[in-house]
C-alpha cells in the first residue's frame, strides 16, 4: 500500500494527498485558487505528475472537529499521504493542551494504522498570547512528531507573520494571497523530501 516509510515514490506512481486543516489552509478571505493547497497541488505535479491533492480544510476547524471528520475522509479518499494543519483554533480558544495533543495523536494513529504517511504542520499563536503559552503550544507538535517519528514542518508562518505587513491580512492571523506561494513552497519542499525518502 502507498505511504510506507521505507521506500521512495517513482515519478509515475499514483500519490494521493489529503490536507486536513483550518482557515490557514482553507483560503480564508482569498480566492481558492490562490490558496497554498491549490498552488502546492500544481507545483508538486511538476515533480510527481500522478499526484492528486484533496483539500478538506474548513475555516474554524479544531483538532476535535478534524478527528471527528477524519475516518470518513480516509474511507472516501483513501490517501497515501495526510497533511495535518490543525491546532491554531484550539490555541485561540484556550482549549486544553492535553486534549489538543490527544486529538492530534489519534489522527496520526488513524492514518498510520492504514499505512498512510503523515506530515504534521506546526502553527504558533500570535505574540500577544505570551512566550510561555506559545512555548507550551509549540511543544504539542514537536512532541507528537518525535513520539511517532513523523515528518514535521515547524513554524508554518515563519517568514510570513510579523515580517512584511503585505503578507498578513488585517486580522493579523491569516496570510494574504501574496504569502500563499511562500507557504506552498514550504509544504512542497517537505513533501518532496518525504516522497524521495
N, C-alpha and C positions, 0 to 999 in steps of 0.2 A: 504493500500500500504506500502511496505517496506520503512524504512527511517524515520518513525515518531519518534520524540524525546522521547516520554514518555514511551516507552517500550523497554525492553532488547530483545536480539535475542536468541532463543533456538539454541542449537548446531546443530540441524538438519535443521534449516531454511536456505533457499537459500539467500545468500548475494552476491550482485554484485557490485564490487568496480571499479570505473573508475578513473584513475590517469591522470590528465591534468597538464603537467609540461614542463620544458625546458631541457637543456642539463644535469642538475643535476639529472634528472630522466630518461634520455634517454641513459644511459650507455655510456657517451662520452669517446671515446678512450679506452674503455674496452669491453670485451665480454658481450653481452646482458644478458647471464645467470649469470653473476657476478654482475649485477647492483642491486641496492637496491629494485626496484619494483619486480623483479623475486624472490629475497630472501624473501622479505616481503610476496609475494604470497604463497610461500612454507611454511613459518613459520605460517602464520595466519590460515592455514588449520589444523594445529595441534590442535588448539582450536575450530575452526569453520570449520569442514570438507566440508561443502557445499558452500564454498566461491569461487567465481571466480573473477579474477583481470584482467582488461584490461588496458594496459599502452598506452595511447595516447600522450605521451610526444614527443616533437620534439626539437632537438638542435636549439638554436637561437630563440625559440618562445618568443613572448612578450605577455603582458596581452591583447593587442588588437587582436593579432592573435588567442589567446586562446578563446576570446569572440566570434570571428567570427566562429570558428570551433565548439564551444560547442553545439549549438542547434542540429546540425546533429548528433553529438556524442551521445547526450542524446536520440534522436529518435532511433538511431541504437542499442545502448547497453542497454538502459533502466536501468541504475544503481540504486541501493538502496542507495549508498554512492558515493560521489565525493571528491577526494583529489585534491586540487588546490595548485600547487607549481610553481608559476609564479611571475614575477616581477624583477628578477635579471637582465634580459637583458634590461628592461626599465631603471633600475638604471645605468647600464654600459653605456648606450647610452645617458644618461642625459635627458630622456623623462620627460614630465610634471608629477609632483607628483599628481596633481589633476586628470589628465587623467588616470593614472595608478590606482588610487583609484576608480574612477568611473567604469573602466573596470572590476575590481575585484568585485565591488558591483553588477554590472549587472550579472556577472557569478553566484554569490551567489543567486541572486534573481531568475534567470532562474532555478536553481536547487531546491531552496526552493518552488517555485511555483508548482513543480512536486512532492513535498513531499520527496525530496532527502536530506539526511543528508550530510552536507559539513564539511570537515576537511581542514582548511586553514594552510598551512605551511609557516612560515615566514623565509625569507632569508635576509642576510646582504650584504653590499658592502665591498670590500677589504678596509683595513685601510687607504690606500693612498687617498681615497675619502674624508677623514676628518671626525672628530667626529660630526660636525654639520649636514653634509649631511647624514651621517649614521643614526643619531638620527631621522631626519625627515623621512627618508626612512623607518625605523623600525616602525614608528607610523602609516604608511599606514595599515599595517597588524593588529596592535594592535587595531586601531580604528574600523576597519571593524569587527573584532572578537567581540568587545564589542557591536557595533551597531546591529549586527544580532544575538548575543548570540550563536555563533557557536564555536565548538571545534577548538582549536588553538594550533599549535605546534611551539613555537617561536625558533628563532636562530637555524635553522636546522643543520648548520655546526659547532655549538659549540662543542668543544672537538675534532674536526677534523681539521678545518682550524687553522693555527697558533700554532699547538701543535707539533705533530710528523711529520717531513718532509716526512716520508714514506706514510703518509695518503693523501697527496696532489700531484697532477700532477705538472709538471714543470711550467704550466701557473699560478699557484697559485690560481686558481679559481675552478677547478674541482677535486673532490676527486678521489683517486686511487681505484683499486679493493679491496685493503686491508681495506679501510674505509667503503666499502658498507655494510658489516654486522652491523656496528655501526648505520648507517642511517636506515637500515631496522628494527633494533630493536627499534629505537625511534618511527617509524611510527607504528610498530606492537603494542607497549605498549599503544600508544594513541588510536589506533583503537579498541583494546580490551576494554579499558575504555568506549569508545562510545557504543560498542555492548553490554556491560554488564549494561549500564545505564538503 
